[in-house]
Amino acid sequence: MQRRDRGRLIVISGPSGTGKGTVISRLMELRDDLCISVSLTTRPPRPGEVDGKDYFFVTREEFSQKVEAGLLLEHAEFVGNCYGTPREFVEQKLDGGVSVILEIDVQGAEQVAASCPDSVSVFILPPSGTELERRLRGRHTDSEEKIRSRLLEAKRECAEAARYGYIVVNDSATAAAREIDAIITAEKCKSAYRINLVTEVLIS
Amino acid sequence: MQRRDRGRLIVISGPSGTGKGTVISRLMELRDDLCISVSLTTRPPRPGEVDGKDYFFVTREEFSQKVEAGLLLEHAEFVGNCYGTPREFVEQKLDGGVSVILEIDVQGAEQVAASCPDSVSVFILPPSGTELERRLRGRHTDSEEKIRSRLLEAKRECAEAARYGYIVVNDSATAAAREIDAIITAEKCKSAYRINLVTEVLIS
């Protein structure tokens, strides 16, 4: 097929311990029309990090200018550093037929939904609360209190899942990746994005 | 996975000459959680036709009663016989986790959208007007006038594609079937249908 559908922006969230990273890695293996969003940051590069690949490294002043000019789809500050998603990078990929994966927290997802209404949002849910707890315990050697607080935070995030367009359960990373793969394909088939094909049939 | 999502009603339309039948056959090979809707009809059975498999055969009085009781998702009359889609058959399949394919014309699809708001609608588009004409000519030995009128009717139907949720282009029956397969998977992942999974995580 010569025609190439425009890419879609896919926002993926899920609490810590849900295995988002593994699901996204599997997903990247399934499609060749997909890339991961590169963030803008004011954090200095670490050894080996490449500008434009790992992050776009900017000064705090450049960052503020971009925020004010509306050039970021979302932005936030973590431990003294600013992070954001550059609209231009995303738009260029979408125009070229490449879908963009944006792994982001619930607050960031809300900002993207507002600044980019035709983005697609997917929440990755752990298979159960028990399994979530097992994964959070397995990863850390923290105090019981800290684990409890982390579990509570993760469950609070899960309660936001209804605000996403799609929910995928990570009981198998491969199965979850296949579902997101299907979601991307389906979203490209939505009639709003294919009206031009109707016109082609009518005039040819 | 033990959990089984509820099935979805998939309405498929497309003009004569678009190759709907082949696409649906390929689709049936791709999934084992799919069946084709069995229509109710007042037409007498032809030799070899089995009640409940090819059609549900009923009298005109029985048909009218079902229409009045709101037991049909849609109905229409063709050359003196009534045809309709029984709501009960569809609901039973969906409850059992089986999605139901309903191949139907544009008018029928409108009725189903009204009587079953969570149905999923897919329009199958020919790759081009030229190809549509080639397929319509290839199938018939009709007069030029008749072919022209049939082509015009098919293009009129294509113009309705924007009213469907999804548009799939049949330039390859296998590729088109794969897209509908992905649409069914994605529709089952919609958060509205998976809220119960969120509750499970929160309380377990």
Interface residues (C-beta under 8 A of the other chain):
Chain A: M1 R3 V122 F123 L125 P126 P127 S128 G129 T130 L132 K155 C158 A159 A161 A162 R163 Y164 G165 Y166 I167 V168 V169 D171 S172 A175 R178 E179 D181 A182 I183 T185 A186 E187 C189 K190 S191 R194 I195 L197 V198 E200 V201 L202 I203 S204
Chain B: M1 R3 V122 F123 L125 P126 P127 S128 G129 T130 L132 K155 C158 A159 A161 A162 R163 Y164 G165 Y166 I167 V168 V169 D171 S172 A175 R178 E179 D181 A182 I183 T185 A186 E187 C189 K190 S191 R194 I195 L197 V198 E200 V201 L202 I203 S204
